[in-house]
Amino acid sequence: MTTSSPRTVLITGATSGIGQAAAASLAESGWRVLIAARNPRRAQATLSQIRRETRSELVESVSMDLASFDSVREGAAAVLEQAPSLDVLINNAGLTNSERQLTVDGHEMMMQTNHFSHALLTSLLLPRLLESDDARVVNVSSRTYEQAGDFPIDDLRFERRWGAFWPYTVTKLANILFTNELHRRTHEHGLAAFSVHPGVVNTNFQQNMPIGLRVALKIARPLLKTPKRGAEPVVELAASAARRSDAGAYFDLHKRVVPQAHATDRAVAERLWEATNEITGAEWPSS
Ligand SMILES: NC(=O)c1ccc[n+]([C@@H]2O[C@H](COP(=O)([O-])OP(=O)(O)OC[C@H]3O[C@@H](n4cnc5c(N)ncnc54)[C@H](OP(=O)(O)O)[C@@H]3O)[C@@H](O)[C@H]2O)c1
């Protein structure tokens, strides 16, 4: 009898919240799980917790700070070294800031962390992913993309317009536009790309939100989903055989939905793709 090797997933933002719960769930199902983490202490604590809870030894970490393109490149190189095969990438890490902050690369913090770096990471890992017979990328977006309005394609650093929560919603719109374009360019090569809203989940995420939203979420806390519940739609898109045929789609929780018009605009998605490649230096296999 032959034993097949476990499927391998890389998850960003798995030191907390939805990403950590998704990592634990996939580890429990026998997957080899790599977590990309910026903070070694939190990475170690997460590994210990997941190993203890799931009794899996197939959980490792890779150092990666999504607020630095150099760090993303180094982290991706480490993944390629550590993981001879890679089946799924879950681009989950995210943050919200009410103050405008710049990264070491001179980009707005949320835009770089939530979108640019994930696009760069995807490009760097794509050749390895495409060696899998069931390659997937799951981009964790948010229903708040609905509040973004038209994508500010000429103001990717938010120099002309800023608003306490609005820039975050734009980054989540970017996650959907990126997924659409990724799907168009890579589906024929064998990649299934998805974007997903995981629900409103009780995580560390709320800590840098504008005060009004923080208070509202604190009041609503008993109604929020647990990270485990929040991870379920993400894990489903990563692992369910039935979902592969939905490649390219946006999911609101477990339901495939057509996003609003500003998230399906092909011309904007193409311009964002080009701008992202220029900013990050991402290169893709020619289609
Ligand atoms: N919670 C919700 O209600 C909700 C709703 C819709 C969508 N989402 C989306 O779900 C995703 C996960 O959020 P969450 O709610 O689980 O939040 P969370 O508990 O705050 O987790 C965020 C994760 O991202 C990581 N991260 C942040 N900045 C990073 C950077 N520069 N480099 C590397 N990792 C970084 C954090 O690492 P550290 O541990 O080092 O901080 C943490 O592991 C996000 O994309 C968010 O937009 C959340």
The ligand as an ORCA input file, in Angstrom:
! r2SCAN-3c Opt
* xyz 0 1
  N     -12.341     39.876     11.658
  C     -13.277     40.204     10.799
  O     -14.416     40.518     11.163
  C     -12.979     40.200      9.329
  C     -14.041     40.450      8.431
  C     -13.787     40.423      7.072
  C     -12.519     40.150      6.599
  N     -11.506     39.928      7.495
  C     -10.168     39.659      6.944
  O      -9.663     38.491      7.551
  C      -8.241     38.508      7.502
  C      -7.678     38.051      8.840
  O      -8.063     38.962      9.821
  P      -8.369     38.582     11.335
  O      -9.717     39.092     11.617
  O      -8.048     37.174     11.606
  O      -7.346     39.574     12.060
  P      -6.200     39.395     13.155
  O      -6.642     38.517     14.267
  O      -5.772     40.793     13.485
  O      -5.047     38.668     12.343
  C      -4.296     39.367     11.391
  C      -3.057     38.588     11.054
  O      -2.316     39.331     10.059
  C      -0.971     39.412     10.485
  N      -0.299     40.591      9.960
  C      -0.666     41.890     10.058
  N       0.266     42.681      9.500
  C       1.253     41.861      9.036
  C       2.495     42.057      8.373
  N       2.954     43.285      8.103
  N       3.240     40.994      8.057
  C       2.829     39.732      8.363
  N       1.663     39.470      9.004
  C       0.899     40.526      9.334
  C      -1.053     39.464     12.009
  O       0.210     39.148     12.547
  P       0.637     39.549     14.073
  O       0.164     38.420     14.934
  O       2.120     39.664     13.991
  O      -0.046     40.845     14.378
  C      -2.117     38.403     12.251
  O      -1.553     37.099     12.184
  C      -7.847     39.921      7.090
  O      -7.444     39.929      5.738
  C      -9.138     40.716      7.238
  O      -9.213     41.782      6.310
  C     -11.699     39.940      8.845
*
